[in-house]
Amino acid sequence: MALLAPNPTEKQIRLDSATLHKTFMGIAAAGFAAEIVLGFVAASREGKISQRDFALAHQIVGYATLTSAAAGFAILTTSF
């Protein structure tokens, strides 16, 4: 909803902590959605060799999502 809200003041896009936070949290949100899909796909491949590949992808996306969410949190809560 925040992405669709009108901007009351004209503001130039710049690289600041709020922009970095939004970027990392957007990546984390995409990762959460991908985790759901990969979880169902990996579960549907029960007993097949390809299940290991989907499970590995699920794990990699999970760690990337965790890292992105932690980075977004850290950027917002610390000042630099």
A tleap script that builds the chain and sets N, CA, C and O, in Angstrom:
source leaprc.protein.ff14SB
mol = sequence {
  NMET ALA LEU LEU ALA PRO ASN PRO THR GLU
  LYS GLN ILE ARG LEU ASP SER ALA THR LEU
  HIE LYS THR PHE MET GLY ILE ALA ALA ALA
  GLY PHE ALA ALA GLU ILE VAL LEU GLY PHE
  VAL ALA ALA SER ARG GLU GLY LYS ILE SER
  GLN ARG ASP PHE ALA LEU ALA HIE GLN ILE
  VAL GLY TYR ALA THR LEU THR SER ALA ALA
  ALA GLY PHE ALA ILE LEU THR THR SER CPHE
}
set mol.1.N position { 0.817 -1.186 0.000 }
set mol.1.CA position { 0.000 0.000 0.000 }
set mol.1.C position { 0.865 1.256 0.000 }
set mol.1.O position { 0.501 2.263 -0.606 }
set mol.2.N position { 1.996 1.199 0.670 }
set mol.2.CA position { 2.850 2.381 0.738 }
set mol.2.C position { 3.420 2.750 -0.627 }
set mol.2.O position { 3.655 3.924 -0.911 }
set mol.3.N position { 3.641 1.749 -1.467 }
set mol.3.CA position { 4.174 2.040 -2.799 }
set mol.3.C position { 3.157 2.761 -3.674 }
set mol.3.O position { 3.538 3.500 -4.581 }
set mol.4.N position { 1.857 2.554 -3.411 }
set mol.4.CA position { 0.809 3.157 -4.225 }
set mol.4.C position { 0.324 4.497 -3.675 }
set mol.4.O position { -0.433 5.201 -4.343 }
set mol.5.N position { 0.747 4.851 -2.480 }
set mol.5.CA position { 0.306 6.111 -1.876 }
set mol.5.C position { 0.914 7.294 -2.629 }
set mol.5.O position { 2.065 7.228 -3.062 }
set mol.6.N position { 0.150 8.371 -2.785 }
set mol.6.CA position { 0.704 9.546 -3.474 }
set mol.6.C position { 1.765 10.222 -2.618 }
set mol.6.O position { 1.700 10.204 -1.389 }
set mol.7.N position { 2.724 10.809 -3.279 }
set mol.7.CA position { 3.798 11.509 -2.592 }
set mol.7.C position { 3.415 12.987 -2.477 }
set mol.7.O position { 3.280 13.655 -3.502 }
set mol.8.N position { 3.235 13.518 -1.259 }
set mol.8.CA position { 2.779 14.903 -1.125 }
set mol.8.C position { 3.849 15.936 -1.480 }
set mol.8.O position { 3.521 17.072 -1.819 }
set mol.9.N position { 5.096 15.560 -1.406 }
set mol.9.CA position { 6.166 16.498 -1.743 }
set mol.9.C position { 7.072 15.884 -2.788 }
set mol.9.O position { 7.334 14.681 -2.774 }
set mol.10.N position { 7.543 16.710 -3.684 }
set mol.10.CA position { 8.474 16.265 -4.721 }
set mol.10.C position { 9.831 16.022 -4.070 }
set mol.10.O position { 10.361 16.906 -3.397 }
set mol.11.N position { 10.392 14.842 -4.263 }
set mol.11.CA position { 11.651 14.495 -3.624 }
set mol.11.C position { 12.514 13.744 -4.618 }
set mol.11.O position { 12.038 12.842 -5.308 }
set mol.12.N position { 13.783 14.116 -4.692 }
set mol.12.CA position { 14.694 13.419 -5.583 }
set mol.12.C position { 15.098 12.086 -4.975 }
set mol.12.O position { 15.240 11.958 -3.759 }
set mol.13.N position { 15.279 11.103 -5.838 }
set mol.13.CA position { 15.735 9.799 -5.366 }
set mol.13.C position { 17.221 9.900 -5.068 }
set mol.13.O position { 18.003 10.339 -5.911 }
set mol.14.N position { 17.607 9.492 -3.867 }
set mol.14.CA position { 19.006 9.511 -3.478 }
set mol.14.C position { 19.294 8.272 -2.650 }
set mol.14.O position { 18.385 7.604 -2.158 }
set mol.15.N position { 20.555 7.985 -2.509 }
set mol.15.CA position { 20.970 6.805 -1.766 }
set mol.15.C position { 21.106 7.173 -0.292 }
set mol.15.O position { 22.133 7.698 0.137 }
set mol.16.N position { 20.054 6.888 0.477 }
set mol.16.CA position { 20.086 7.145 1.908 }
set mol.16.C position { 19.605 5.904 2.646 }
set mol.16.O position { 19.307 4.888 2.017 }
set mol.17.N position { 19.525 5.970 3.948 }
set mol.17.CA position { 19.180 4.780 4.728 }
set mol.17.C position { 17.749 4.310 4.452 }
set mol.17.O position { 17.493 3.106 4.447 }
set mol.18.N position { 16.826 5.224 4.225 }
set mol.18.CA position { 15.444 4.822 3.940 }
set mol.18.C position { 15.346 4.095 2.596 }
set mol.18.O position { 14.621 3.108 2.473 }
set mol.19.N position { 16.066 4.578 1.605 }
set mol.19.CA position { 16.055 3.925 0.293 }
set mol.19.C position { 16.687 2.540 0.362 }
set mol.19.O position { 16.178 1.585 -0.226 }
set mol.20.N position { 17.796 2.439 1.080 }
set mol.20.CA position { 18.429 1.122 1.239 }
set mol.20.C position { 17.520 0.165 2.008 }
set mol.20.O position { 17.421 -1.014 1.668 }
set mol.21.N position { 16.859 0.674 3.041 }
set mol.21.CA position { 15.932 -0.160 3.805 }
set mol.21.C position { 14.801 -0.676 2.913 }
set mol.21.O position { 14.473 -1.862 2.947 }
set mol.22.N position { 14.212 0.206 2.122 }
set mol.22.CA position { 13.133 -0.193 1.222 }
set mol.22.C position { 13.606 -1.235 0.212 }
set mol.22.O position { 12.885 -2.184 -0.095 }
set mol.23.N position { 14.816 -1.053 -0.297 }
set mol.23.CA position { 15.356 -1.989 -1.279 }
set mol.23.C position { 15.553 -3.371 -0.665 }
set mol.23.O position { 15.124 -4.376 -1.231 }
set mol.24.N position { 16.206 -3.416 0.498 }
set mol.24.CA position { 16.444 -4.707 1.141 }
set mol.24.C position { 15.150 -5.386 1.574 }
set mol.24.O position { 15.033 -6.607 1.475 }
set mol.25.N position { 14.194 -4.625 2.044 }
set mol.25.CA position { 12.925 -5.221 2.456 }
set mol.25.C position { 12.106 -5.682 1.243 }
set mol.25.O position { 11.343 -6.642 1.343 }
set mol.26.N position { 12.258 -5.011 0.114 }
set mol.26.CA position { 11.614 -5.486 -1.113 }
set mol.26.C position { 12.199 -6.814 -1.566 }
set mol.26.O position { 11.476 -7.715 -1.993 }
set mol.27.N position { 13.524 -6.921 -1.465 }
set mol.27.CA position { 14.184 -8.184 -1.796 }
set mol.27.C position { 13.725 -9.278 -0.839 }
set mol.27.O position { 13.466 -10.405 -1.260 }
set mol.28.N position { 13.625 -8.949 0.444 }
set mol.28.CA position { 13.175 -9.935 1.434 }
set mol.28.C position { 11.734 -10.371 1.157 }
set mol.28.O position { 11.414 -11.553 1.285 }
set mol.29.N position { 10.878 -9.446 0.786 }
set mol.29.CA position { 9.488 -9.791 0.483 }
set mol.29.C position { 9.407 -10.730 -0.724 }
set mol.29.O position { 8.624 -11.680 -0.727 }
set mol.30.N position { 10.217 -10.459 -1.739 }
set mol.30.CA position { 10.259 -11.363 -2.899 }
set mol.30.C position { 10.788 -12.734 -2.491 }
set mol.30.O position { 10.330 -13.760 -2.995 }
set mol.31.N position { 11.752 -12.747 -1.577 }
set mol.31.CA position { 12.282 -14.011 -1.078 }
set mol.31.C position { 11.238 -14.799 -0.305 }
set mol.31.O position { 11.171 -16.023 -0.427 }
set mol.32.N position { 10.415 -14.109 0.497 }
set mol.32.CA position { 9.354 -14.796 1.242 }
set mol.32.C position { 8.366 -15.455 0.279 }
set mol.32.O position { 7.932 -16.585 0.503 }
set mol.33.N position { 8.018 -14.745 -0.785 }
set mol.33.CA position { 7.098 -15.315 -1.778 }
set mol.33.C position { 7.735 -16.507 -2.488 }
set mol.33.O position { 7.073 -17.517 -2.728 }
set mol.34.N position { 9.017 -16.389 -2.821 }
set mol.34.CA position { 9.717 -17.492 -3.486 }
set mol.34.C position { 9.836 -18.699 -2.569 }
set mol.34.O position { 9.783 -19.837 -3.036 }
set mol.35.N position { 9.997 -18.467 -1.266 }
set mol.35.CA position { 10.077 -19.576 -0.309 }
set mol.35.C position { 8.790 -20.405 -0.315 }
set mol.35.O position { 8.835 -21.633 -0.254 }
set mol.36.N position { 7.666 -19.737 -0.386 }
set mol.36.CA position { 6.383 -20.449 -0.405 }
set mol.36.C position { 6.297 -21.345 -1.634 }
set mol.36.O position { 5.949 -22.522 -1.538 }
set mol.37.N position { 6.618 -20.772 -2.785 }
set mol.37.CA position { 6.549 -21.534 -4.036 }
set mol.37.C position { 7.545 -22.699 -4.023 }
set mol.37.O position { 7.189 -23.829 -4.358 }
set mol.38.N position { 8.783 -22.420 -3.636 }
set mol.38.CA position { 9.800 -23.477 -3.618 }
set mol.38.C position { 9.471 -24.574 -2.609 }
set mol.38.O position { 9.775 -25.743 -2.845 }
set mol.39.N position { 8.860 -24.211 -1.502 }
set mol.39.CA position { 8.463 -25.215 -0.516 }
set mol.39.C position { 7.447 -26.192 -1.083 }
set mol.39.O position { 7.574 -27.403 -0.899 }
set mol.40.N position { 6.440 -25.670 -1.773 }
set mol.40.CA position { 5.434 -26.535 -2.377 }
set mol.40.C position { 6.017 -27.389 -3.508 }
set mol.40.O position { 5.681 -28.566 -3.647 }
set mol.41.N position { 6.884 -26.786 -4.305 }
set mol.41.CA position { 7.493 -27.524 -5.417 }
set mol.41.C position { 8.391 -28.640 -4.881 }
set mol.41.O position { 8.349 -29.763 -5.385 }
set mol.42.N position { 9.194 -28.342 -3.874 }
set mol.42.CA position { 10.077 -29.358 -3.298 }
set mol.42.C position { 9.269 -30.483 -2.659 }
set mol.42.O position { 9.643 -31.652 -2.754 }
set mol.43.N position { 8.171 -30.135 -2.015 }
set mol.43.CA position { 7.327 -31.158 -1.397 }
set mol.43.C position { 6.643 -32.028 -2.446 }
set mol.43.O position { 6.415 -33.214 -2.207 }
set mol.44.N position { 6.314 -31.461 -3.596 }
set mol.44.CA position { 5.646 -32.241 -4.636 }
set mol.44.C position { 6.597 -33.213 -5.334 }
set mol.44.O position { 6.144 -34.132 -6.017 }
set mol.45.N position { 7.887 -33.027 -5.176 }
set mol.45.CA position { 8.889 -33.901 -5.796 }
set mol.45.C position { 9.365 -34.983 -4.831 }
set mol.45.O position { 10.469 -35.506 -4.985 }
set mol.46.N position { 8.556 -35.320 -3.853 }
set mol.46.CA position { 8.920 -36.314 -2.838 }
set mol.46.C position { 9.384 -37.622 -3.481 }
set mol.46.O position { 8.667 -38.234 -4.273 }
set mol.47.N position { 10.585 -38.028 -3.124 }
set mol.47.CA position { 11.127 -39.295 -3.606 }
set mol.47.C position { 11.847 -39.214 -4.940 }
set mol.47.O position { 12.421 -40.210 -5.378 }
set mol.48.N position { 11.836 -38.079 -5.592 }
set mol.48.CA position { 12.513 -37.927 -6.879 }
set mol.48.C position { 13.873 -37.277 -6.671 }
set mol.48.O position { 14.099 -36.586 -5.677 }
set mol.49.N position { 14.750 -37.500 -7.597 }
set mol.49.CA position { 16.096 -36.937 -7.488 }
set mol.49.C position { 16.060 -35.418 -7.547 }
set mol.49.O position { 16.866 -34.758 -6.891 }
set mol.50.N position { 15.147 -34.855 -8.317 }
set mol.50.CA position { 15.087 -33.395 -8.458 }
set mol.50.C position { 14.655 -32.710 -7.162 }
set mol.50.O position { 14.790 -31.492 -7.040 }
set mol.51.N position { 14.140 -33.462 -6.198 }
set mol.51.CA position { 13.742 -32.857 -4.939 }
set mol.51.C position { 14.944 -32.228 -4.230 }
set mol.51.O position { 14.812 -31.182 -3.594 }
set mol.52.N position { 16.094 -32.853 -4.336 }
set mol.52.CA position { 17.294 -32.301 -3.696 }
set mol.52.C position { 17.650 -30.939 -4.281 }
set mol.52.O position { 18.063 -30.036 -3.553 }
set mol.53.N position { 17.491 -30.791 -5.590 }
set mol.53.CA position { 17.802 -29.508 -6.233 }
set mol.53.C position { 16.862 -28.406 -5.749 }
set mol.53.O position { 17.297 -27.295 -5.449 }
set mol.54.N position { 15.569 -28.725 -5.676 }
set mol.54.CA position { 14.607 -27.736 -5.204 }
set mol.54.C position { 14.801 -27.447 -3.719 }
set mol.54.O position { 14.628 -26.309 -3.282 }
set mol.55.N position { 15.151 -28.450 -2.954 }
set mol.55.CA position { 15.419 -28.234 -1.536 }
set mol.55.C position { 16.645 -27.347 -1.340 }
set mol.55.O position { 16.654 -26.489 -0.458 }
set mol.56.N position { 17.669 -27.544 -2.149 }
set mol.56.CA position { 18.858 -26.691 -2.076 }
set mol.56.C position { 18.519 -25.250 -2.466 }
set mol.56.O position { 18.958 -24.306 -1.810 }
set mol.57.N position { 17.744 -25.089 -3.524 }
set mol.57.CA position { 17.320 -23.750 -3.933 }
set mol.57.C position { 16.495 -23.091 -2.831 }
set mol.57.O position { 16.643 -21.898 -2.568 }
set mol.58.N position { 15.623 -23.872 -2.186 }
set mol.58.CA position { 14.805 -23.383 -1.086 }
set mol.58.C position { 15.698 -22.891 0.063 }
set mol.58.O position { 15.424 -21.850 0.661 }
set mol.59.N position { 16.736 -23.623 0.361 }
set mol.59.CA position { 17.657 -23.252 1.431 }
set mol.59.C position { 18.465 -21.998 1.066 }
set mol.59.O position { 18.637 -21.109 1.901 }
set mol.60.N position { 18.947 -21.926 -0.148 }
set mol.60.CA position { 19.722 -20.758 -0.582 }
set mol.60.C position { 18.864 -19.497 -0.562 }
set mol.60.O position { 19.302 -18.453 -0.080 }
set mol.61.N position { 17.650 -19.593 -1.081 }
set mol.61.CA position { 16.749 -18.437 -1.072 }
set mol.61.C position { 16.414 -18.048 0.367 }
set mol.61.O position { 16.287 -16.864 0.677 }
set mol.62.N position { 16.272 -19.035 1.238 }
set mol.62.CA position { 15.984 -18.747 2.642 }
set mol.62.C position { 17.094 -17.963 3.312 }
set mol.62.O position { 16.826 -16.993 4.021 }
set mol.63.N position { 18.341 -18.369 3.099 }
set mol.63.CA position { 19.461 -17.640 3.687 }
set mol.63.C position { 19.606 -16.244 3.075 }
set mol.63.O position { 19.927 -15.289 3.782 }
set mol.64.N position { 19.373 -16.123 1.777 }
set mol.64.CA position { 19.438 -14.803 1.139 }
set mol.64.C position { 18.329 -13.889 1.668 }
set mol.64.O position { 18.552 -12.695 1.866 }
set mol.65.N position { 17.144 -14.445 1.897 }
set mol.65.CA position { 16.034 -13.676 2.443 }
set mol.65.C position { 16.331 -13.223 3.868 }
set mol.65.O position { 16.079 -12.073 4.227 }
set mol.66.N position { 16.868 -14.133 4.674 }
set mol.66.CA position { 17.235 -13.786 6.045 }
set mol.66.C position { 18.284 -12.681 6.064 }
set mol.66.O position { 18.180 -11.738 6.849 }
set mol.67.N position { 19.283 -12.790 5.211 }
set mol.67.CA position { 20.343 -11.786 5.143 }
set mol.67.C position { 19.791 -10.434 4.705 }
set mol.67.O position { 20.161 -9.401 5.262 }
set mol.68.N position { 18.913 -10.438 3.716 }
set mol.68.CA position { 18.328 -9.192 3.227 }
set mol.68.C position { 17.443 -8.539 4.290 }
set mol.68.O position { 17.498 -7.323 4.474 }
set mol.69.N position { 16.639 -9.322 4.982 }
set mol.69.CA position { 15.786 -8.770 6.032 }
set mol.69.C position { 16.627 -8.227 7.187 }
set mol.69.O position { 16.315 -7.170 7.738 }
set mol.70.N position { 17.679 -8.936 7.552 }
set mol.70.CA position { 18.561 -8.459 8.624 }
set mol.70.C position { 19.275 -7.179 8.229 }
set mol.70.O position { 19.435 -6.273 9.048 }
set mol.71.N position { 19.705 -7.101 6.974 }
set mol.71.CA position { 20.377 -5.894 6.498 }
set mol.71.C position { 19.398 -4.714 6.490 }
set mol.71.O position { 19.760 -3.607 6.890 }
set mol.72.N position { 18.177 -4.944 6.042 }
set mol.72.CA position { 17.172 -3.877 6.043 }
set mol.72.C position { 16.853 -3.391 7.442 }
set mol.72.O position { 16.680 -2.194 7.670 }
set mol.73.N position { 16.775 -4.327 8.381 }
set mol.73.CA position { 16.535 -3.960 9.775 }
set mol.73.C position { 17.702 -3.182 10.348 }
set mol.73.O position { 17.515 -2.157 11.004 }
set mol.74.N position { 18.913 -3.674 10.097 }
set mol.74.CA position { 20.111 -3.018 10.641 }
set mol.74.C position { 20.289 -1.614 10.066 }
set mol.74.O position { 20.675 -0.693 10.786 }
set mol.75.N position { 20.015 -1.452 8.801 }
set mol.75.CA position { 20.180 -0.150 8.164 }
set mol.75.C position { 19.186 0.853 8.762 }
set mol.75.O position { 19.531 2.014 8.985 }
set mol.76.N position { 17.963 0.406 9.017 }
set mol.76.CA position { 16.956 1.317 9.535 }
set mol.76.C position { 17.208 1.681 10.997 }
set mol.76.O position { 16.926 2.805 11.412 }
set mol.77.N position { 17.728 0.754 11.768 }
set mol.77.CA position { 17.893 0.995 13.206 }
set mol.77.C position { 19.221 1.623 13.588 }
set mol.77.O position { 19.369 2.115 14.707 }
set mol.78.N position { 20.186 1.617 12.683 }
set mol.78.CA position { 21.466 2.254 12.989 }
set mol.78.C position { 21.610 3.512 12.156 }
set mol.78.O position { 21.076 3.599 11.050 }
set mol.79.N position { 22.306 4.451 12.669 }
set mol.79.CA position { 22.545 5.671 11.897 }
set mol.79.C position { 23.977 5.690 11.395 }
set mol.79.O position { 24.908 5.342 12.122 }
set mol.80.N position { 24.141 6.094 10.162 }
set mol.80.CA position { 25.481 6.202 9.602 }
set mol.80.C position { 25.619 7.438 8.776 }
set mol.80.O position { 26.687 7.694 8.221 }
savepdb mol mol.pdb
quit
